[in-house]
Amino acid sequence: MSTIKIAYLYEDLMNTYGDSGDVKILRYFLKKAQFDSTVTNVSLGDDFNAFDYDFLFFGGGQDFEQTVVAKDILRHRQTIADYIEDGRPMLGICGGYQFLGAYYQTSGGQRIQCLNILPFHTIFNPEKRMIGDTHFTTQFGEVHAFENHSGQTFFDDHDKLQPFGKMITGYGNNPDDGVEGMIYKQTIGSYAHGPLLRNLNVAKVLVQRIIQIHQQNND
């Protein structure tokens, strides 16, 4: 049985609304496909090479935890950017999604620098909390989930990024655009908690992609 390596970025800080369940679901289906798996928590001060892993996961966190992560994660920008550009699979949820963009602007107008890997940004709006059950369509089928965020995300390059989903119920990226999350190559960003991968149609696609990149790396 071949071992698939998963990196959970800042697992001890970025794990709200059951996001760790996404990793547990992936491991369950990997085991059914006859693959063992390991999960490494990459946290504050740790060395990290994204290419040592077959899958990267980055969950959501509260504002304080995101501020702490923001002070540490920029040193990993290049390896994560190269991994994404190489077409390897990654899933970012809520704060983990936001960190892939250019910046996060607070209610006071301060810009917290994010990884600036993908062309989008997020603006915090304390007067518009986007919370509740969500329902949207994706290229993998319909998704039912839960969102809870005041950060509104906007694409800066609509040609480079595709929405992960089209909203049926809920807000998604922001109240106006009618879309949820983003896709770039094999990277997905989403505001869908619950966890997202309880939608097994999405989970099974991700598992197939992880197995494929693992087999390519070990040929």
N, C-alpha and C positions, 0 to 999 in steps of 0.2 A: 504494500500500500504506500503510494507516494504521498509526501507531506506538502501541503499547501500552506504558505506563510502569509498571514494577515497582520498588517500594522494598524493598530487602533491609536490614532493620534490624540494624545491628552485624554485618555480614557478616564483618569481620575478627576478631571476637571470638566470635561465636555460629555455629559451623559444625562440628559434630561428627558422626561416623558417616555422612558423606555427605549431610548435609542440603542442601548446595548443589545436589545432584542434583535436588531438587524443582523448583528454579527452571529448571534446564537442560531438564528434561522439559516443563515448561510452555512454555518458549520454542520447543521443537521442535514441539509441537502448534499453537502460535500461528502459526508459520511455515507449517505445512501448511494452515492456514486462511486464508493470505494476509495475515497481520498481522505486521509488523515489531515488535520489542520492544526496549526498553532497560532496563537494570538499574542502579539507583543505590544505592550503599552509603551508608546513613545511619549515621554513627558518632559517636564522641565529639566533642562541641562543634559538630556540624553543625546548621544550621537545617533545619527540617522542617515541611512542611504536608502532611498525609496526603491531602488532597483534590487534590493535584497528581498523584496516582497512581491507576492502575486496579486495583492489587493490592498488598497488603502481605504480606511474608514475614518471619518471625522464627524463626530456627533455634535449636538447642540449644547449650549451652556447658558447660564445666567450672565447678566452684564458684568458682574465682578470677575467671574471666572474668565470671561472673554478678554477682559482687560489684562489679566495675568498672562494668558496665553499669547496675547498680542506682543508682549515684551520679549517672548522667547522664540516665537515661530519664524520670524523673518530670517533667521540663520539657516532655515531649511528651505528657503524659497527656491533655490536653483534646482535642487534634487527633485522637489515636487513638480516644478514646472517641466523639467526634462521628462519625468515619468508620465505626466499628462500628455505632453506633446508626442511621446512615443506610442500613444494609443493604448496605454495600459489602464485597467479598470480601477475607478475610484468612486466612492459615494460620500458626499458631504451633506449633512442634514442641518438645517437652520443656521446656527452660528458657524458650523463647519463649512456650509455653503457660502456664507457671507465672506469668510476669510479668503476664499479663492479670488475675490474681486479686488478692486483698486483700493477702496477705503470704506469706512463706516463712519458716517457723520452723526454726532450726538445731537441732542435737542439744543445744546448751547452753541452749536456750530463748529465744535472741535472735530477734526478729522483724524480718526484712528487709522493708521496705515495698516492695510491688509497685505496679502501676498502679491497682489497686482499681477496675477497670472492670467486671468480672464477678464474681458472688457465689460465689467458691470460694477455698479456701486450701490451702496445701501445707505438710506437716510432714516434716522430714528424719528418717529412722529408720536409723541406721548399722547396726543389727542385721538389717535386712531389705533386702538389695540385690535389686532386681527386674531380672533380666537374663536374656535369652534370646530365642528366637523367639516371636513372638506370632501369633495367628490369631483374628480376630473378625469379626462380621457388622455391616454398616452399612446405611443406607438406600440406599447406592450399590452394594451387593453385598459379597462377602467380601473381607477384607484380610489379607495375610500381610506381616509386618514384623519388626522387631527392637527390643527395649527394653533400656535400661540406666540405671536411676535408683534412688535411695534416697528421693527425695521422694515422699510419698504425698499425693495430691490428693483433697479432699473438697468436695462441693457444699454451699453454704450456702442455696441457694434452688433446690429441685428443680422448682419450677413454671416458673422462668425459663430454666433450662438443660436441655438434653437431652444424653444421652451420645452421643458420636460412634459408639460401637460397643458390642456385647455380646460379652464374652469367650468364646472357645472354648478357647484355649490361651494361657497367660501371665497376667500380673497386671493390666495396664492402670493405672487411676488409683490403685488400692490393692489389697491382698490380699483385701479383704472384700466390696466392692461388686459385683464382676463386670462392671464396665463400663470402657470405654476412652475417654478424651478427653471433649470437650464440643462442642456446637454451640449457637451463639446467632446468630439471623438468618443472615447469610452468613459468619460467622466460625467457623472450626474450630480447636480445640486438640487436640493428640494427643501421645502418647509414642512414636509409631511412627517409628522411623528406618528406613534401609535403601536408598534413601529411601522415604518413604511413597508417593510418586507413581509408583513402579514398578508399583503397582497401577493399571493404566490406566483401570479403571472410575472411580476417584476423580479421576484426572488429567483425564479428558475432561469430567467434570461441572464441575470448577473452570475449565477453559478456556472452557466455554460461559458460565459466570457472568462471567468476566473480559471476554469479548467483549461480553456484554450490557451491562455497566456502562460499558464504553468507548463503545459506540454511543450510549447514553443521554447520556453526558457531551458527545458531539460532535454531537448533533442540533441 
